[in-house]
């Protein structure tokens, strides 16, 4: 399958174009292709489709659009990952990827002076284009991306023209660039190349006409004259300047740059950007390259400068400004100008005394000359400003650890660590490819442990090369521990910690303290609220300090409001906090951090499940500020953003507060992860909470923690384990006289009995729990018990009794603090009415339950209600409408998988397709249920899947139909349900989830 965005959006398979639907689907596909191989969030897709003004139903519409795409061949490479979707295709299957490969190959060929191959490869890349990028897709995202792709194309056209002129192909360039100037009518470098090509091809008059044309266009569009470089080209052609003639085999000018890096690897996109920016005319080009210590700023600048040397025939200058050099002060601007003026031949006697006069002399020396200046290792804006030339024919590259935000008209490039493939290539180049070939997994582990940082990779590779007795696994072992890693990444005269220390020493005292304290945070990243709590500061002050650390590239703002330390920088920060902060202050900072998370998770859990038992004291430290978590959607977003941190702080709380409420934060975190559909992670954290209950823990607390673990085993389909923990928790509740714990245990026993098919036991447990909560006046949990009871009665074919039980309870469903339990009761009523053939009442009640789930942004329960609504609609004789509801449920379960709801939904879809005689499709859904129930002991759904399979195979005349019927009847008999018809899909239990 191939995807095309260099022209109208196109998807092809086996040379056949695939229809992908209307505007929404096209914008979704375009966005996924632009990020091929990377996860695209629902928010990004929503913005791409509606340009930042989405309707209320935007997320649902996106999910429906993705579901529609999954029914096309695109579905084979489209996957749901975490909070979004990813298109799993290699670069070669995207025309933009093939175009980028051509550009990379051409630049490499140009660097080694294989100009013919470079020109041919660029032409091949340009031939991939079919028209304007993403034509017809529309929308802000597509328009922005199309503009960026067009810039890449323009840079390729310019590079092809430059190389072709150097090869003497003047006529080909003249013919090719005429159409290109129509496409880019304001591009002066393009016009200048076309004028030169026409002139060298003996068409000087046409060259002058070309100049007049672009001069008029620029005047009409911009109200200015062409830049001095284009004007100079025009006057040179008028004067038949011999300097414009082609000189075959002209040698490259001698350059004054440091030696190029022989093993320079990757950075193709960044290099292309530097090259294309340097090609601009009309202004002095200033490019500032910043990034963390060891990221390769100087190597990048030197490598790019060598590639640009041919464009700056009057000289290439390099000066180290020593902004961050161990053992010496930074050069002043005055000292730097002395060096630069001597480099361009100004005698000492002519060098002025004052800074302003030196700067003016420097600008005068460079006026009209083509000079490239590299200002390396700059300290700040004040140091470099006097060193900038004024000539439009010059270019400047500046490297600095600090973001030079004060420079005007500067192109800024912030270097990140290397992508994994480039990191591996750098390691192989230094350590030796033969030594690395046998253990690619070890090489990948090494560069990961080096944080993909070029300096660290270079040191590790050089250390391995110098020790022939070491294996790659030896190096992995030495890099695995934080302290041993620091020792390995230290060369004779330089190392990672020394590099970071030079940045650290330029921080103010408050910035240094914040940096050290960040080393105590156990998670993957941190937001400004958590950082403020950690440091005990107001949020505004914390944000100022975090931004200062970002400016020094000791911290990265990888998302709005969220900050991350590189792994090696984290090691440095941890070492600093252990060395410079007393144990008492480290402990106090940890307490503030844990109390912050305890406070926020209390708030979030209240929104998610207001009636969940709250145990233990509140936080001792009240944070000054916290994120706004007043709505379920805000809680969901916060939990997704904080997922890795929540696991880490839960473990930290259990260690740091062992025997002193260390179970509280893990219990809150487990509840939030459960509500977010992250069941395995929730089980892990609930186990941490249970382990943090030492002897002497109040029995009610231990009982609650045991019931939490039981709940998660139940949700994961591990019913026997769930029963073991449930019995232990129930015993603790009985011993302590905890009536709430006893009632909660009974609810979970009833729910678990429903799932394993002990429906009579479920009725008994649920009835007793209902009585207890009625006595306590606990309306919310009374509704929980009622819904479990209704599930059990319906399974036994006693649907009218289920409705009567709800009538007797007479719960005021509009009086609940949240919408969940009202929706659950309505859904069970609807299911019971559907079984009794009262279709209009059933569908009305189930629609109400779906609407309540949507109002409460409760997607897990929405999926439950939707598959129930699908079954009720199917039974009313409307299979096509039923299918829409079931497909909606399945789309939600793609993101929040639940084995019970998945089994039920596939059974409903099987029944729907069977009703409309699509037996093969029905069989795929029944088989999916049988797969699910091999690991989840949900026997009634398994029986129904066998029954449905038997019916389909009978209709198809397959001889194995009776085997499946026999399996179904055996399970029905064991479960004591009335018959196959009484055990229809749509009765999965989720009632006790919040109990």
Secondary structure by P-SEA (a helix, b strand, c coil): ccccccccbbbbcccbbbbbccaaaaaaaaaaaaaccccccaaaaaaaacccccccaaaaaaaaaaaaaaacccccccccccccccccccccccaaaaaaaaaaaaaaaaaacaaaaaaaaaaaaaaccccccccccccaaaaaaaaaaaaaaaaaaaaaaaaaaaacaaaaaaaaaaaaaaaccccaaaaaaaaaaaaaacaaaaaaaaaaaaaaaaaaaccccccaaaaaaaaaaaacccccccccccccccccccccccccccaaaaaaaaaaaaaccccbbbbbbbbcccccaaaaaaaaaaaaccccccbbbbbcccccccccccccaaaaaaaaaaaaccccccccccaaaaaaaaaaaacccbbbbbbccccccccccccccccccbbbbbbcccccccccccbbbbbccccaaaaaaaaaaaaccccccccaaaaaaaaaaacccaaaaaaaaaaaaacccccaaaaaaaaccaaaaaaaaccccccaaaaaaaaaaaccaaaaaaaaaaaacccccccaaaaaaaacccaaaaaaaaaaaaaacccccccccbbbbcaaaaaaaaaaaaacccaaaaaaaaaaaaaaaaaaaaaaaaaacccccccccccccccccccccccaaaaaaaaaaaaaaaaaaaaaaaaaacccccaaaaaaaaaaaaaacaaaaaaaaaaaaaaaccccccaaaaaaaaaaaaaaaaaacaaaaaaaaaaaaaaaaaaacaaaaaaaaaaaaaaaaaaacaaaaaaaaaaaaaaaaaaacaaaaaaaaaaaaaaaaaaacaaaaaaaaaaaacccccccccaaaaaaaaaaaaaaaaaacccaaaaaaaaaaaaaaaaaccaaaaaaaaaaaaaaaaaaccaaaaaaaaaaaaaaaaacccaaaaaaaaaaaaaaaaaacaaaaaaaaaaaaaaaaccccccaaaaaaaaaaaaaaaaacccaaaaaaaaaaaaaaaacccccccccccccccccccc
